[in-house]
Amino acid sequence: MEEQRDAMFAGAHINVSEDRAVLHMALREHRDATLTVDGQDVIADVHHVLDRMGTFTDRIRSGDCAEQPVSRSEPS
């Protein structure tokens, strides 16, 4: 069990059905942390998306986008 936990925190591909890392902890890491998986800093990617989500929800709460259609954007 400890080996599997350590592999998860190291970004190993432990999701065998999808052959990818299981990165649940990336959502809770501090913005200045780093976790590189397959050559990509996933913490920076996660916080980029969290920032966009925060901006969007702030606009909803303020009424700024109440009548504007929501468009889907491709990840950058």
PDB file of N, CA, C and O in Angstrom, chain B, residues numbered from 101:
ATOM      1  N   MET B 101       0.823  -1.190   0.000  1.00  0.00           N
ATOM      2  CA  MET B 101       0.000   0.000   0.000  1.00  0.00           C
ATOM      3  C   MET B 101       0.870   1.259   0.000  1.00  0.00           C
ATOM      4  O   MET B 101       0.574   2.213  -0.720  1.00  0.00           O
ATOM      5  N   GLU B 102       1.930   1.270   0.793  1.00  0.00           N
ATOM      6  CA  GLU B 102       2.792   2.442   0.855  1.00  0.00           C
ATOM      7  C   GLU B 102       3.465   2.705  -0.488  1.00  0.00           C
ATOM      8  O   GLU B 102       3.635   3.857  -0.888  1.00  0.00           O
ATOM      9  N   GLU B 103       3.845   1.638  -1.180  1.00  0.00           N
ATOM     10  CA  GLU B 103       4.483   1.799  -2.491  1.00  0.00           C
ATOM     11  C   GLU B 103       3.519   2.448  -3.483  1.00  0.00           C
ATOM     12  O   GLU B 103       3.921   3.307  -4.268  1.00  0.00           O
ATOM     13  N   GLN B 104       2.261   2.043  -3.451  1.00  0.00           N
ATOM     14  CA  GLN B 104       1.263   2.634  -4.344  1.00  0.00           C
ATOM     15  C   GLN B 104       1.032   4.104  -4.011  1.00  0.00           C
ATOM     16  O   GLN B 104       0.907   4.937  -4.908  1.00  0.00           O
ATOM     17  N   ARG B 105       0.976   4.417  -2.724  1.00  0.00           N
ATOM     18  CA  ARG B 105       0.817   5.804  -2.311  1.00  0.00           C
ATOM     19  C   ARG B 105       1.989   6.654  -2.782  1.00  0.00           C
ATOM     20  O   ARG B 105       1.805   7.745  -3.323  1.00  0.00           O
ATOM     21  N   ASP B 106       3.186   6.145  -2.572  1.00  0.00           N
ATOM     22  CA  ASP B 106       4.380   6.872  -2.990  1.00  0.00           C
ATOM     23  C   ASP B 106       4.408   7.057  -4.502  1.00  0.00           C
ATOM     24  O   ASP B 106       4.811   8.114  -4.989  1.00  0.00           O
ATOM     25  N   ALA B 107       3.988   6.047  -5.240  1.00  0.00           N
ATOM     26  CA  ALA B 107       3.943   6.143  -6.703  1.00  0.00           C
ATOM     27  C   ALA B 107       2.931   7.201  -7.133  1.00  0.00           C
ATOM     28  O   ALA B 107       3.173   7.936  -8.091  1.00  0.00           O
ATOM     29  N   MET B 108       1.800   7.285  -6.434  1.00  0.00           N
ATOM     30  CA  MET B 108       0.794   8.298  -6.753  1.00  0.00           C
ATOM     31  C   MET B 108       1.368   9.699  -6.553  1.00  0.00           C
ATOM     32  O   MET B 108       1.226  10.561  -7.420  1.00  0.00           O
ATOM     33  N   PHE B 109       2.015   9.923  -5.411  1.00  0.00           N
ATOM     34  CA  PHE B 109       2.574  11.245  -5.132  1.00  0.00           C
ATOM     35  C   PHE B 109       3.735  11.591  -6.058  1.00  0.00           C
ATOM     36  O   PHE B 109       4.044  12.767  -6.250  1.00  0.00           O
ATOM     37  N   ALA B 110       4.371  10.594  -6.625  1.00  0.00           N
ATOM     38  CA  ALA B 110       5.479  10.830  -7.549  1.00  0.00           C
ATOM     39  C   ALA B 110       5.007  11.065  -8.977  1.00  0.00           C
ATOM     40  O   ALA B 110       5.807  11.407  -9.848  1.00  0.00           O
ATOM     41  N   GLY B 111       3.698  10.882  -9.226  1.00  0.00           N
ATOM     42  CA  GLY B 111       3.170  11.098 -10.572  1.00  0.00           C
ATOM     43  C   GLY B 111       3.315   9.902 -11.485  1.00  0.00           C
ATOM     44  O   GLY B 111       3.253  10.038 -12.707  1.00  0.00           O
ATOM     45  N   ALA B 112       3.509   8.731 -10.905  1.00  0.00           N
ATOM     46  CA  ALA B 112       3.621   7.512 -11.718  1.00  0.00           C
ATOM     47  C   ALA B 112       2.275   7.189 -12.372  1.00  0.00           C
ATOM     48  O   ALA B 112       1.221   7.580 -11.871  1.00  0.00           O
ATOM     49  N   HIS B 113       2.324   6.491 -13.462  1.00  0.00           N
ATOM     50  CA  HIS B 113       1.112   6.090 -14.182  1.00  0.00           C
ATOM     51  C   HIS B 113       0.480   4.894 -13.470  1.00  0.00           C
ATOM     52  O   HIS B 113       0.685   3.747 -13.869  1.00  0.00           O
ATOM     53  N   ILE B 114      -0.283   5.165 -12.423  1.00  0.00           N
ATOM     54  CA  ILE B 114      -0.896   4.068 -11.664  1.00  0.00           C
ATOM     55  C   ILE B 114      -2.340   3.821 -12.060  1.00  0.00           C
ATOM     56  O   ILE B 114      -2.937   2.840 -11.618  1.00  0.00           O
ATOM     57  N   ASN B 115      -2.916   4.689 -12.886  1.00  0.00           N
ATOM     58  CA  ASN B 115      -4.249   4.436 -13.423  1.00  0.00           C
ATOM     59  C   ASN B 115      -4.044   3.511 -14.618  1.00  0.00           C
ATOM     60  O   ASN B 115      -3.787   3.967 -15.732  1.00  0.00           O
ATOM     61  N   VAL B 116      -4.159   2.219 -14.374  1.00  0.00           N
ATOM     62  CA  VAL B 116      -3.805   1.241 -15.399  1.00  0.00           C
ATOM     63  C   VAL B 116      -4.805   1.200 -16.549  1.00  0.00           C
ATOM     64  O   VAL B 116      -4.429   0.854 -17.669  1.00  0.00           O
ATOM     65  N   SER B 117      -6.059   1.543 -16.306  1.00  0.00           N
ATOM     66  CA  SER B 117      -7.045   1.490 -17.380  1.00  0.00           C
ATOM     67  C   SER B 117      -6.852   2.625 -18.394  1.00  0.00           C
ATOM     68  O   SER B 117      -7.227   2.490 -19.558  1.00  0.00           O
ATOM     69  N   GLU B 118      -6.267   3.740 -17.947  1.00  0.00           N
ATOM     70  CA  GLU B 118      -6.044   4.884 -18.836  1.00  0.00           C
ATOM     71  C   GLU B 118      -4.562   5.184 -19.038  1.00  0.00           C
ATOM     72  O   GLU B 118      -4.208   6.116 -19.760  1.00  0.00           O
ATOM     73  N   ASP B 119      -3.707   4.405 -18.409  1.00  0.00           N
ATOM     74  CA  ASP B 119      -2.253   4.583 -18.478  1.00  0.00           C
ATOM     75  C   ASP B 119      -1.853   6.035 -18.249  1.00  0.00           C
ATOM     76  O   ASP B 119      -1.195   6.658 -19.081  1.00  0.00           O
ATOM     77  N   ARG B 120      -2.269   6.552 -17.102  1.00  0.00           N
ATOM     78  CA  ARG B 120      -1.924   7.929 -16.763  1.00  0.00           C
ATOM     79  C   ARG B 120      -1.752   8.049 -15.252  1.00  0.00           C
ATOM     80  O   ARG B 120      -2.102   7.154 -14.482  1.00  0.00           O
ATOM     81  N   ALA B 121      -1.199   9.193 -14.865  1.00  0.00           N
ATOM     82  CA  ALA B 121      -1.014   9.455 -13.435  1.00  0.00           C
ATOM     83  C   ALA B 121      -2.357   9.776 -12.785  1.00  0.00           C
ATOM     84  O   ALA B 121      -3.284  10.255 -13.439  1.00  0.00           O
ATOM     85  N   VAL B 122      -2.440   9.504 -11.503  1.00  0.00           N
ATOM     86  CA  VAL B 122      -3.607   9.856 -10.699  1.00  0.00           C
ATOM     87  C   VAL B 122      -3.176  11.040  -9.846  1.00  0.00           C
ATOM     88  O   VAL B 122      -2.371  10.886  -8.928  1.00  0.00           O
ATOM     89  N   LEU B 123      -3.702  12.209 -10.144  1.00  0.00           N
ATOM     90  CA  LEU B 123      -3.158  13.423  -9.556  1.00  0.00           C
ATOM     91  C   LEU B 123      -4.157  14.177  -8.691  1.00  0.00           C
ATOM     92  O   LEU B 123      -4.256  15.401  -8.777  1.00  0.00           O
ATOM     93  N   HIS B 124      -4.893  13.458  -7.864  1.00  0.00           N
ATOM     94  CA  HIS B 124      -5.879  14.097  -7.000  1.00  0.00           C
ATOM     95  C   HIS B 124      -5.242  15.156  -6.110  1.00  0.00           C
ATOM     96  O   HIS B 124      -5.852  16.188  -5.829  1.00  0.00           O
ATOM     97  N   MET B 125      -4.033  14.903  -5.675  1.00  0.00           N
ATOM     98  CA  MET B 125      -3.379  15.828  -4.756  1.00  0.00           C
ATOM     99  C   MET B 125      -2.963  17.117  -5.437  1.00  0.00           C
ATOM    100  O   MET B 125      -2.693  18.106  -4.755  1.00  0.00           O
ATOM    101  N   ALA B 126      -2.902  17.138  -6.762  1.00  0.00           N
ATOM    102  CA  ALA B 126      -2.511  18.352  -7.482  1.00  0.00           C
ATOM    103  C   ALA B 126      -3.523  19.475  -7.254  1.00  0.00           C
ATOM    104  O   ALA B 126      -3.160  20.649  -7.314  1.00  0.00           O
ATOM    105  N   LEU B 127      -4.770  19.136  -6.997  1.00  0.00           N
ATOM    106  CA  LEU B 127      -5.794  20.148  -6.736  1.00  0.00           C
ATOM    107  C   LEU B 127      -5.569  20.879  -5.419  1.00  0.00           C
ATOM    108  O   LEU B 127      -6.049  21.997  -5.233  1.00  0.00           O
ATOM    109  N   ARG B 128      -4.844  20.250  -4.512  1.00  0.00           N
ATOM    110  CA  ARG B 128      -4.662  20.827  -3.177  1.00  0.00           C
ATOM    111  C   ARG B 128      -3.271  21.406  -2.952  1.00  0.00           C
ATOM    112  O   ARG B 128      -2.998  21.978  -1.896  1.00  0.00           O
ATOM    113  N   GLU B 129      -2.403  21.262  -3.926  1.00  0.00           N
ATOM    114  CA  GLU B 129      -1.034  21.773  -3.767  1.00  0.00           C
ATOM    115  C   GLU B 129      -1.017  23.291  -3.833  1.00  0.00           C
ATOM    116  O   GLU B 129      -1.862  23.908  -4.482  1.00  0.00           O
ATOM    117  N   HIS B 130      -0.057  23.877  -3.162  1.00  0.00           N
ATOM    118  CA  HIS B 130       0.138  25.316  -3.213  1.00  0.00           C
ATOM    119  C   HIS B 130       0.584  25.727  -4.614  1.00  0.00           C
ATOM    120  O   HIS B 130       1.205  24.951  -5.339  1.00  0.00           O
ATOM    121  N   ARG B 131       0.261  26.931  -4.966  1.00  0.00           N
ATOM    122  CA  ARG B 131       0.577  27.476  -6.289  1.00  0.00           C
ATOM    123  C   ARG B 131       2.074  27.408  -6.608  1.00  0.00           C
ATOM    124  O   ARG B 131       2.457  27.228  -7.764  1.00  0.00           O
ATOM    125  N   ASP B 132       2.911  27.551  -5.585  1.00  0.00           N
ATOM    126  CA  ASP B 132       4.351  27.567  -5.833  1.00  0.00           C
ATOM    127  C   ASP B 132       4.987  26.174  -5.819  1.00  0.00           C
ATOM    128  O   ASP B 132       6.197  26.045  -6.002  1.00  0.00           O
ATOM    129  N   ALA B 133       4.186  25.144  -5.604  1.00  0.00           N
ATOM    130  CA  ALA B 133       4.698  23.770  -5.640  1.00  0.00           C
ATOM    131  C   ALA B 133       4.917  23.346  -7.094  1.00  0.00           C
ATOM    132  O   ALA B 133       4.387  23.964  -8.017  1.00  0.00           O
ATOM    133  N   THR B 134       5.682  22.315  -7.277  1.00  0.00           N
ATOM    134  CA  THR B 134       5.862  21.763  -8.615  1.00  0.00           C
ATOM    135  C   THR B 134       5.659  20.261  -8.567  1.00  0.00           C
ATOM    136  O   THR B 134       6.027  19.595  -7.599  1.00  0.00           O
ATOM    137  N   LEU B 135       5.081  19.755  -9.603  1.00  0.00           N
ATOM    138  CA  LEU B 135       4.937  18.311  -9.794  1.00  0.00           C
ATOM    139  C   LEU B 135       4.998  18.083 -11.291  1.00  0.00           C
ATOM    140  O   LEU B 135       4.066  18.418 -12.022  1.00  0.00           O
ATOM    141  N   THR B 136       6.085  17.519 -11.732  1.00  0.00           N
ATOM    142  CA  THR B 136       6.285  17.299 -13.155  1.00  0.00           C
ATOM    143  C   THR B 136       5.915  15.865 -13.499  1.00  0.00           C
ATOM    144  O   THR B 136       6.436  14.914 -12.915  1.00  0.00           O
ATOM    145  N   VAL B 137       5.010  15.726 -14.455  1.00  0.00           N
ATOM    146  CA  VAL B 137       4.591  14.420 -14.934  1.00  0.00           C
ATOM    147  C   VAL B 137       4.723  14.434 -16.451  1.00  0.00           C
ATOM    148  O   VAL B 137       4.158  15.291 -17.130  1.00  0.00           O
ATOM    149  N   ASP B 138       5.461  13.493 -16.956  1.00  0.00           N
ATOM    150  CA  ASP B 138       5.692  13.394 -18.404  1.00  0.00           C
ATOM    151  C   ASP B 138       6.218  14.711 -18.970  1.00  0.00           C
ATOM    152  O   ASP B 138       5.841  15.109 -20.072  1.00  0.00           O
ATOM    153  N   GLY B 139       7.089  15.388 -18.216  1.00  0.00           N
ATOM    154  CA  GLY B 139       7.713  16.620 -18.679  1.00  0.00           C
ATOM    155  C   GLY B 139       6.862  17.870 -18.546  1.00  0.00           C
ATOM    156  O   GLY B 139       7.275  18.937 -19.000  1.00  0.00           O
ATOM    157  N   GLN B 140       5.686  17.772 -17.937  1.00  0.00           N
ATOM    158  CA  GLN B 140       4.767  18.907 -17.801  1.00  0.00           C
ATOM    159  C   GLN B 140       4.532  19.218 -16.334  1.00  0.00           C
ATOM    160  O   GLN B 140       4.272  18.314 -15.539  1.00  0.00           O
ATOM    161  N   ASP B 141       4.624  20.509 -15.965  1.00  0.00           N
ATOM    162  CA  ASP B 141       4.336  20.925 -14.591  1.00  0.00           C
ATOM    163  C   ASP B 141       2.825  20.969 -14.405  1.00  0.00           C
ATOM    164  O   ASP B 141       2.175  21.935 -14.803  1.00  0.00           O
ATOM    165  N   VAL B 142       2.270  19.928 -13.804  1.00  0.00           N
ATOM    166  CA  VAL B 142       0.813  19.830 -13.692  1.00  0.00           C
ATOM    167  C   VAL B 142       0.243  20.787 -12.654  1.00  0.00           C
ATOM    168  O   VAL B 142      -0.927  21.158 -12.747  1.00  0.00           O
ATOM    169  N   ILE B 143       1.038  21.196 -11.668  1.00  0.00           N
ATOM    170  CA  ILE B 143       0.536  22.143 -10.668  1.00  0.00           C
ATOM    171  C   ILE B 143       0.227  23.481 -11.335  1.00  0.00           C
ATOM    172  O   ILE B 143      -0.807  24.090 -11.059  1.00  0.00           O
ATOM    173  N   ALA B 144       1.114  23.935 -12.205  1.00  0.00           N
ATOM    174  CA  ALA B 144       0.862  25.186 -12.931  1.00  0.00           C
ATOM    175  C   ALA B 144      -0.403  25.054 -13.786  1.00  0.00           C
ATOM    176  O   ALA B 144      -1.206  25.985 -13.848  1.00  0.00           O
ATOM    177  N   ASP B 145      -0.580  23.924 -14.433  1.00  0.00           N
ATOM    178  CA  ASP B 145      -1.779  23.703 -15.252  1.00  0.00           C
ATOM    179  C   ASP B 145      -3.041  23.725 -14.395  1.00  0.00           C
ATOM    180  O   ASP B 145      -4.036  24.348 -14.764  1.00  0.00           O
ATOM    181  N   VAL B 146      -2.997  23.048 -13.255  1.00  0.00           N
ATOM    182  CA  VAL B 146      -4.159  22.994 -12.358  1.00  0.00           C
ATOM    183  C   VAL B 146      -4.525  24.396 -11.890  1.00  0.00           C
ATOM    184  O   VAL B 146      -5.699  24.765 -11.907  1.00  0.00           O
ATOM    185  N   HIS B 147      -3.541  25.179 -11.474  1.00  0.00           N
ATOM    186  CA  HIS B 147      -3.843  26.514 -10.966  1.00  0.00           C
ATOM    187  C   HIS B 147      -4.306  27.457 -12.077  1.00  0.00           C
ATOM    188  O   HIS B 147      -5.068  28.389 -11.820  1.00  0.00           O
ATOM    189  N   HIS B 148      -3.861  27.226 -13.285  1.00  0.00           N
ATOM    190  CA  HIS B 148      -4.377  28.014 -14.413  1.00  0.00           C
ATOM    191  C   HIS B 148      -5.885  27.775 -14.562  1.00  0.00           C
ATOM    192  O   HIS B 148      -6.652  28.724 -14.728  1.00  0.00           O
ATOM    193  N   VAL B 149      -6.297  26.533 -14.502  1.00  0.00           N
ATOM    194  CA  VAL B 149      -7.722  26.202 -14.623  1.00  0.00           C
ATOM    195  C   VAL B 149      -8.493  26.692 -13.398  1.00  0.00           C
ATOM    196  O   VAL B 149      -9.594  27.224 -13.539  1.00  0.00           O
ATOM    197  N   LEU B 150      -7.934  26.523 -12.204  1.00  0.00           N
ATOM    198  CA  LEU B 150      -8.612  27.016 -10.995  1.00  0.00           C
ATOM    199  C   LEU B 150      -8.809  28.529 -11.051  1.00  0.00           C
ATOM    200  O   LEU B 150      -9.853  29.032 -10.635  1.00  0.00           O
ATOM    201  N   ASP B 151      -7.817  29.255 -11.561  1.00  0.00           N
ATOM    202  CA  ASP B 151      -7.953  30.707 -11.702  1.00  0.00           C
ATOM    203  C   ASP B 151      -9.080  31.062 -12.662  1.00  0.00           C
ATOM    204  O   ASP B 151      -9.878  31.959 -12.386  1.00  0.00           O
ATOM    205  N   ARG B 152      -9.145  30.363 -13.782  1.00  0.00           N
ATOM    206  CA  ARG B 152     -10.217  30.617 -14.755  1.00  0.00           C
ATOM    207  C   ARG B 152     -11.582  30.308 -14.154  1.00  0.00           C
ATOM    208  O   ARG B 152     -12.545  31.041 -14.378  1.00  0.00           O
ATOM    209  N   MET B 153     -11.664  29.221 -13.388  1.00  0.00           N
ATOM    210  CA  MET B 153     -12.929  28.873 -12.729  1.00  0.00           C
ATOM    211  C   MET B 153     -13.321  29.956 -11.732  1.00  0.00           C
ATOM    212  O   MET B 153     -14.491  30.330 -11.649  1.00  0.00           O
ATOM    213  N   GLY B 154     -12.358  30.459 -10.981  1.00  0.00           N
ATOM    214  CA  GLY B 154     -12.629  31.511 -10.008  1.00  0.00           C
ATOM    215  C   GLY B 154     -13.131  32.780 -10.670  1.00  0.00           C
ATOM    216  O   GLY B 154     -14.075  33.404 -10.185  1.00  0.00           O
ATOM    217  N   THR B 155     -12.510  33.167 -11.771  1.00  0.00           N
ATOM    218  CA  THR B 155     -12.945  34.350 -12.514  1.00  0.00           C
ATOM    219  C   THR B 155     -14.371  34.172 -13.014  1.00  0.00           C
ATOM    220  O   THR B 155     -15.196  35.081 -12.920  1.00  0.00           O
ATOM    221  N   PHE B 156     -14.647  32.993 -13.543  1.00  0.00           N
ATOM    222  CA  PHE B 156     -15.988  32.707 -14.065  1.00  0.00           C
ATOM    223  C   PHE B 156     -17.036  32.759 -12.953  1.00  0.00           C
ATOM    224  O   PHE B 156     -18.089  33.372 -13.124  1.00  0.00           O
ATOM    225  N   THR B 157     -16.753  32.119 -11.818  1.00  0.00           N
ATOM    226  CA  THR B 157     -17.747  32.111 -10.740  1.00  0.00           C
ATOM    227  C   THR B 157     -17.918  33.500 -10.127  1.00  0.00           C
ATOM    228  O   THR B 157     -19.015  33.853  -9.695  1.00  0.00           O
ATOM    229  N   ASP B 158     -16.840  34.292 -10.086  1.00  0.00           N
ATOM    230  CA  ASP B 158     -16.967  35.677  -9.615  1.00  0.00           C
ATOM    231  C   ASP B 158     -17.893  36.470 -10.533  1.00  0.00           C
ATOM    232  O   ASP B 158     -18.706  37.264 -10.059  1.00  0.00           O
ATOM    233  N   ARG B 159     -17.776  36.260 -11.842  1.00  0.00           N
ATOM    234  CA  ARG B 159     -18.635  36.958 -12.805  1.00  0.00           C
ATOM    235  C   ARG B 159     -20.089  36.523 -12.640  1.00  0.00           C
ATOM    236  O   ARG B 159     -20.997  37.346 -12.753  1.00  0.00           O
ATOM    237  N   ILE B 160     -20.313  35.261 -12.379  1.00  0.00           N
ATOM    238  CA  ILE B 160     -21.687  34.788 -12.163  1.00  0.00           C
ATOM    239  C   ILE B 160     -22.274  35.443 -10.922  1.00  0.00           C
ATOM    240  O   ILE B 160     -23.393  35.954 -10.952  1.00  0.00           O
ATOM    241  N   ARG B 161     -21.510  35.426  -9.825  1.00  0.00           N
ATOM    242  CA  ARG B 161     -22.008  36.003  -8.569  1.00  0.00           C
ATOM    243  C   ARG B 161     -22.281  37.496  -8.678  1.00  0.00           C
ATOM    244  O   ARG B 161     -23.209  38.013  -8.056  1.00  0.00           O
ATOM    245  N   SER B 162     -21.474  38.182  -9.467  1.00  0.00           N
ATOM    246  CA  SER B 162     -21.645  39.630  -9.601  1.00  0.00           C
ATOM    247  C   SER B 162     -22.756  39.985 -10.578  1.00  0.00           C
ATOM    248  O   SER B 162     -23.168  41.143 -10.646  1.00  0.00           O
ATOM    249  N   GLY B 163     -23.249  39.006 -11.340  1.00  0.00           N
ATOM    250  CA  GLY B 163     -24.271  39.261 -12.350  1.00  0.00           C
ATOM    251  C   GLY B 163     -23.696  39.743 -13.661  1.00  0.00           C
ATOM    252  O   GLY B 163     -24.444  40.072 -14.583  1.00  0.00           O
ATOM    253  N   ASP B 164     -22.392  39.789 -13.759  1.00  0.00           N
ATOM    254  CA  ASP B 164     -21.724  40.300 -14.950  1.00  0.00           C
ATOM    255  C   ASP B 164     -21.977  39.457 -16.200  1.00  0.00           C
ATOM    256  O   ASP B 164     -21.946  39.981 -17.313  1.00  0.00           O
ATOM    257  N   CYS B 165     -22.222  38.189 -16.032  1.00  0.00           N
ATOM    258  CA  CYS B 165     -22.438  37.351 -17.218  1.00  0.00           C
ATOM    259  C   CYS B 165     -23.770  36.614 -17.152  1.00  0.00           C
ATOM    260  O   CYS B 165     -23.922  35.537 -17.729  1.00  0.00           O
ATOM    261  N   ALA B 166     -24.723  37.194 -16.450  1.00  0.00           N
ATOM    262  CA  ALA B 166     -26.012  36.534 -16.251  1.00  0.00           C
ATOM    263  C   ALA B 166     -26.745  36.253 -17.553  1.00  0.00           C
ATOM    264  O   ALA B 166     -27.402  35.219 -17.673  1.00  0.00           O
ATOM    265  N   GLU B 167     -26.649  37.152 -18.533  1.00  0.00           N
ATOM    266  CA  GLU B 167     -27.395  36.956 -19.767  1.00  0.00           C
ATOM    267  C   GLU B 167     -26.499  36.655 -20.958  1.00  0.00           C
ATOM    268  O   GLU B 167     -26.969  36.632 -22.095  1.00  0.00           O
ATOM    269  N   GLN B 168     -25.239  36.428 -20.718  1.00  0.00           N
ATOM    270  CA  GLN B 168     -24.326  36.104 -21.802  1.00  0.00           C
ATOM    271  C   GLN B 168     -24.245  34.599 -21.957  1.00  0.00           C
ATOM    272  O   GLN B 168     -24.203  33.871 -20.965  1.00  0.00           O
ATOM    273  N   PRO B 169     -24.223  34.124 -23.202  1.00  0.00           N
ATOM    274  CA  PRO B 169     -24.075  32.680 -23.393  1.00  0.00           C
ATOM    275  C   PRO B 169     -22.690  32.225 -22.937  1.00  0.00           C
ATOM    276  O   PRO B 169     -21.705  32.951 -23.072  1.00  0.00           O
ATOM    277  N   VAL B 170     -22.638  31.042 -22.408  1.00  0.00           N
ATOM    278  CA  VAL B 170     -21.367  30.474 -21.976  1.00  0.00           C
ATOM    279  C   VAL B 170     -20.741  29.766 -23.157  1.00  0.00           C
ATOM    280  O   VAL B 170     -21.382  28.935 -23.799  1.00  0.00           O
ATOM    281  N   SER B 171     -19.492  30.090 -23.447  1.00  0.00           N
ATOM    282  CA  SER B 171     -18.813  29.432 -24.551  1.00  0.00           C
ATOM    283  C   SER B 171     -17.738  28.534 -23.991  1.00  0.00           C
ATOM    284  O   SER B 171     -17.142  28.832 -22.957  1.00  0.00           O
ATOM    285  N   ARG B 172     -17.494  27.446 -24.670  1.00  0.00           N
ATOM    286  CA  ARG B 172     -16.445  26.516 -24.258  1.00  0.00           C
ATOM    287  C   ARG B 172     -15.177  26.888 -24.984  1.00  0.00           C
ATOM    288  O   ARG B 172     -15.181  27.086 -26.199  1.00  0.00           O
ATOM    289  N   SER B 173     -14.112  26.981 -24.254  1.00  0.00           N
ATOM    290  CA  SER B 173     -12.834  27.299 -24.885  1.00  0.00           C
ATOM    291  C   SER B 173     -11.921  26.096 -24.778  1.00  0.00           C
ATOM    292  O   SER B 173     -11.999  25.311 -23.832  1.00  0.00           O
ATOM    293  N   GLU B 174     -11.073  25.973 -25.747  1.00  0.00           N
ATOM    294  CA  GLU B 174     -10.107  24.892 -25.743  1.00  0.00           C
ATOM    295  C   GLU B 174      -9.017  25.219 -24.737  1.00  0.00           C
ATOM    296  O   GLU B 174      -8.682  26.388 -24.545  1.00  0.00           O
ATOM    297  N   PRO B 175      -8.461  24.201 -24.095  1.00  0.00           N
ATOM    298  CA  PRO B 175      -7.373  24.456 -23.149  1.00  0.00           C
ATOM    299  C   PRO B 175      -6.178  25.062 -23.860  1.00  0.00           C
ATOM    300  O   PRO B 175      -5.871  24.717 -25.001  1.00  0.00           O
ATOM    301  N   SER B 176      -5.512  25.969 -23.168  1.00  0.00           N
ATOM    302  CA  SER B 176      -4.354  26.603 -23.785  1.00  0.00           C
ATOM    303  C   SER B 176      -3.089  25.861 -23.463  1.00  0.00           C
ATOM    304  O   SER B 176      -2.010  26.259 -23.904  1.00  0.00           O
TER     305      SER B 176
END
